[in-house]
Amino acid sequence: MSLHCMAVGRMYKAVISPLILDGQAVEWCDRVKYLGIYLASAKAVKFDINPVKRSFYAACNSIFSHSHGVAE
C-alpha cells in the first residue's frame, strides 16, 4: 500500500522534504483520490473533475455506439 500526501495552502508549491511514516516513504503529489473524488493541490482546496467528466463521456459514447439501429 502506497501512501500519498498533498500540500494545500500558501506553501503548496514548496519543495517538501521526504517523510517516513511507519517505515514507509510518503509520496508527495499534486492530487489525491479520496472516496472517488480528486483533490488538487492549490492555495485553497480544489476539486479536479476532469477524470469524472472523462468517465461520464466514455460511458455515454459506449451507450451511443451500442445503440445503432434502435428506433426513437
C-alpha positions in Angstrom: 0.0 0.0 0.0 1.5 3.3 -1.0 0.9 6.5 1.0 0.2 9.8 -0.7 0.2 13.3 0.7 -0.7 16.7 -0.7 0.0 20.2 0.4 -2.7 22.8 0.5 -2.2 26.5 1.4 0.2 29.3 0.6 3.1 26.9 0.5 1.6 24.3 -1.8 4.4 24.8 -4.4 7.2 24.4 -1.8 9.7 21.5 -2.0 8.9 19.4 1.0 11.5 17.1 2.4 10.7 13.3 2.4 8.5 12.0 5.2 8.8 8.5 6.6 5.7 7.0 8.4 5.9 3.6 9.9 8.9 2.8 7.8 7.3 3.7 4.5 8.1 6.8 2.5 5.1 9.2 1.9 4.8 10.2 -1.7 4.1 13.9 -2.2 1.8 14.5 -5.2 -0.3 17.3 -6.9 -3.6 15.5 -6.5 -5.1 12.7 -4.3 -8.0 10.5 -5.0 -10.2 10.2 -1.9 -13.7 8.5 -2.0 -13.7 8.7 -5.8 -13.1 12.4 -5.9 -9.7 14.0 -6.8 -8.5 16.8 -4.5 -6.0 19.1 -6.2 -3.1 20.9 -4.6 -3.6 24.7 -4.6 -3.8 27.8 -2.4 -7.3 26.7 -1.5 -9.0 23.2 -1.6 -9.9 22.5 -5.2 -11.6 19.5 -6.8 -10.4 18.1 -10.1 -13.5 17.0 -12.0 -11.8 16.2 -15.3 -11.5 12.4 -14.5 -15.2 12.3 -13.6 -16.2 14.1 -16.9 -13.9 11.8 -18.9 -15.5 8.7 -17.5 -19.0 10.1 -18.0 -18.4 10.9 -21.7 -16.8 7.4 -22.1 -19.9 5.8 -20.7 -22.1 7.9 -23.0 -20.0 7.1 -26.0 -20.3 3.4 -25.1 -24.1 3.6 -24.9 -24.3 5.5 -28.2 -22.0 3.1 -30.0 -24.2 0.1 -29.0 -27.5 1.8 -29.9 -27.1 2.0 -33.7 -30.3 0.8 -35.3 -32.6 1.5 -32.3 -35.6 3.5 -33.2 -36.6 6.5 -31.2 
